[in-house]
Structures are given as structure tokens and as C-alpha cells.
Amino acid sequence: MLYIHLCNDCNRFHILNGHKSKCPICDATMQEMKLDFMHYVQMNEKEREAYKKESRSPRAAHQ
């Protein structure tokens, strides 16, 4: 199964198989997004950036 992750240092989305915790690029900690793969691939770049910004907000960290 594919999972969407966001690297805390690179600030990039990664599509990885399984539940990973380290970034494949910089080895920093990643957070797994509550976003399924099919929804992610249907988003345009603007929507992805908005989702990334929203997930970085302090309010999102407490949800």
C-alpha cells in the first residue's frame, strides 16, 4: 500500500510503500499524512501546496 508522507526538513511530499519514519532524501523525521494516494494524485500543485501549508500549521499538529 502507498502512503503520503511529508518531510519536516525537505518540506516535500513522498509517496512511500509502508509506514516510514525517515526521509529517503535527508533522513529527517517525516509525518504520515491522512490523505489517501488516489486523492493526492487528483490534486493539482496549488491544492498540494495548500494542504502542505495547512498540515504545517500549529492547529493541525493537535488534531
Backbone bond lengths (Angstrom), bond angles and torsions (degrees), N, CA, C in turn:
res aa  C-N    CA-C-N  psi(-1)  N-CA   C-N-CA  omega(-1)  CA-C   N-CA-C  phi
1 M - - - 1.440 - - 1.527 109.23 -
2 L 1.319 117.21 145.21 1.461 122.29 -179.82 1.520 110.80 -99.00
3 Y 1.317 115.23 139.11 1.457 122.10 -179.53 1.521 109.51 -127.94
4 I 1.322 115.97 144.73 1.460 122.32 178.49 1.530 107.75 -94.11
5 H 1.326 115.96 127.91 1.463 122.52 179.02 1.516 108.94 -123.76
6 L 1.324 116.48 154.09 1.461 122.39 175.71 1.522 108.11 -122.99
7 C 1.338 115.76 122.82 1.462 120.54 178.51 1.520 109.39 -77.04
8 N 1.317 116.26 133.23 1.465 121.43 -179.48 1.525 112.80 -71.76
9 D 1.339 117.72 -25.67 1.468 120.55 -179.33 1.529 112.20 -97.42
10 C 1.326 117.56 -49.02 1.480 121.70 -179.22 1.522 112.12 -71.61
11 N 1.332 115.98 -24.29 1.466 122.26 -176.07 1.532 110.35 58.31
12 R 1.344 115.23 41.50 1.456 122.00 -179.83 1.518 109.78 -125.58
13 F 1.323 114.60 147.91 1.453 120.01 172.66 1.519 109.07 -80.93
14 H 1.321 115.79 144.03 1.462 122.24 174.26 1.518 107.54 -129.94
15 I 1.307 116.32 138.43 1.463 122.01 174.79 1.517 106.04 -104.38
16 L 1.321 115.80 111.46 1.459 120.88 -173.46 1.524 110.63 -127.98
17 N 1.312 114.88 150.14 1.457 118.23 174.71 1.526 108.48 -84.15
18 G 1.296 116.15 131.29 1.459 120.89 -179.67 1.520 112.96 84.44
19 H 1.302 114.04 177.99 1.469 121.89 -178.12 1.526 107.95 -94.46
20 K 1.305 116.58 98.50 1.468 122.39 -178.80 1.524 109.23 -99.78
21 S 1.332 116.33 155.20 1.459 119.46 179.17 1.523 112.72 -120.74
22 K 1.336 118.04 -13.94 1.465 121.70 -178.34 1.526 110.43 -116.90
23 C 1.315 115.70 139.25 1.460 122.76 179.91 1.534 110.70 -66.14
24 P 1.339 117.98 133.45 1.464 120.21 178.94 1.535 112.66 -71.60
25 I 1.331 118.15 -13.89 1.462 121.56 -179.79 1.526 112.00 -94.46
26 C 1.348 116.23 -52.65 1.470 118.92 -173.19 1.532 113.82 -116.45
27 D 1.318 118.21 -2.01 1.463 123.96 177.96 1.532 113.92 69.38
28 A 1.340 117.21 14.44 1.465 121.53 176.93 1.529 109.60 -79.15
29 T 1.315 116.00 169.26 1.457 121.75 178.48 1.522 110.13 -71.63
30 M 1.329 115.50 139.78 1.465 121.25 177.48 1.517 109.07 -118.04
31 Q 1.322 115.58 157.58 1.451 120.16 172.49 1.523 108.21 -113.16
32 E 1.321 115.67 139.80 1.455 120.21 177.36 1.523 108.83 -82.50
33 M 1.320 115.74 129.82 1.453 121.14 -178.79 1.524 111.21 -82.43
34 K 1.311 115.65 149.64 1.467 121.26 175.61 1.529 107.41 -90.94
35 L 1.303 115.21 58.55 1.451 123.24 -174.94 1.519 106.75 -139.23
36 D 1.326 116.48 122.49 1.463 117.34 -179.10 1.527 110.44 -79.29
37 F 1.311 115.53 157.10 1.453 123.12 -174.51 1.528 112.39 -56.94
38 M 1.322 118.23 -46.53 1.457 121.52 -177.36 1.536 111.94 -62.33
39 H 1.316 116.42 -38.30 1.475 119.75 176.57 1.532 109.62 -65.48
40 Y 1.322 116.83 -43.50 1.467 122.10 -178.77 1.527 111.68 -59.19
41 V 1.343 117.37 -46.74 1.465 119.53 -176.56 1.529 112.30 -70.31
42 Q 1.321 117.64 -18.13 1.461 120.59 177.98 1.531 112.64 -88.34
43 M 1.325 116.79 -9.38 1.463 121.25 178.56 1.533 109.87 -79.94
44 N 1.346 116.18 144.99 1.462 118.38 172.97 1.536 108.54 -87.32
45 E 1.318 116.46 175.39 1.467 120.51 -175.24 1.529 112.07 -60.99
46 K 1.315 117.21 -38.31 1.462 121.20 179.78 1.536 110.39 -63.99
47 E 1.311 117.12 -42.50 1.469 121.63 178.79 1.528 110.88 -66.14
48 R 1.330 116.69 -38.67 1.473 120.47 178.18 1.520 111.04 -64.69
49 E 1.325 116.83 -42.60 1.463 120.41 178.76 1.534 111.14 -65.13
50 A 1.314 116.93 -39.32 1.468 120.68 177.54 1.527 110.48 -64.50
51 Y 1.326 116.73 -41.46 1.470 120.89 178.31 1.527 110.26 -64.35
52 K 1.320 116.56 -41.54 1.469 121.64 178.88 1.525 109.91 -61.66
53 K 1.336 116.45 -46.32 1.473 121.22 -179.84 1.527 110.47 -62.34
54 E 1.327 116.41 -43.88 1.462 120.97 179.45 1.529 111.55 -63.53
55 S 1.314 117.31 -39.22 1.464 120.18 -178.74 1.524 112.03 -72.42
56 R 1.318 117.34 -19.62 1.471 122.61 177.68 1.529 112.57 -85.48
57 S 1.330 117.26 -13.48 1.458 120.32 -176.84 1.525 110.46 -68.03
58 P 1.334 117.91 148.94 1.464 121.11 179.47 1.525 112.57 -58.21
59 R 1.329 116.77 -33.15 1.462 120.96 179.50 1.527 110.51 -63.32
60 A 1.337 118.23 -39.77 1.464 122.62 -178.54 1.526 110.77 -68.16
61 A 1.301 118.16 -30.22 1.469 122.00 -179.36 1.526 112.18 -65.47
62 H 1.310 116.55 -23.44 1.471 120.20 -178.31 1.512 113.62 -96.04
63 Q 1.319 117.79 0.46 1.466 120.92 -178.89 1.498 111.47 -90.47
